[in-house]
Amino acid sequence: MLRRCEKYGIDCDRQTLNSPDLLHGHVAAGLARHKFGVTVGDILNAIRYHTTGRRNMSVLEKIIYIADCIEPNRQNLPGLDEVRALVYNNRDLDGAVRLTAEMTLKYLAAEGVTAHPDNAGVVDS
């Protein structure tokens, strides 16, 4: 992943560079741009921020962020059923985004992992 960042000129902050769980979104966006010719900023941002989310996400970014959280193979984390219910039953995308971000922050804190600032930005927006 780090070699691909160098190869494709993908700029990442130090916290992202040190976390493969975050780095893959940035690398995937870089590959989409350089290898597949994707130039639409909204699509590239949806790919790039699908794990952390960020402040002021577009509707597409929110959909991809939530889709990553509720995909069927996701381990059953506390609150995941609530997120799925917000999406499938209530069609409350913003509520699902907020709950997902809150769950992520709680999970990271319990694991002793420093949350990326983009994670907190979701809750603040």
Secondary structure, DSSP 8 states (H G I E B T S, - for coil): -HHHHHHHT----HHHHT-HHHHHHHHHHHHHHHTT----HHHHHHHHTTTT--TT--HHHHHHHHHHHH-TTS---TTHHHHHHHHHTS--HHHHHHHHHHHHHHHHHHHT----HHHHHHHH-
